[in-house]
């Protein structure tokens, strides 16, 4: 695998890790939603993941399209709130499998 291929794999693994981390953070406060800014800070603090707002928004929309989270959109992107769904809990509990996410078994 060349250098470009390694970078691509690293990027994919990072996104999968971010997505599963988001679900785990939201599970801790289920059924309450979490604001975009608090979610970003939680990723940075508890999971040591640094991700800018726009890439995080893209990952949240991905999870929403997979029905693992529900997005509640306000008047601006910064007022967006994310809430874990029952399907998201089923994924974390290992009852369903999803491509594009890291296995929850890889997390403590």
Secondary structure, DSSP 4 states (H G I P E B T S, - for coil): --HHHHHHHHHHHHHHHHHHHHHHHHHHHTTS-EEHHHHHHHHHHHH-----HHHHHHHHHHHHHTTSEEEE--SSGGG-EEEE-HHHHHHHTTSS--TTS--GGG--
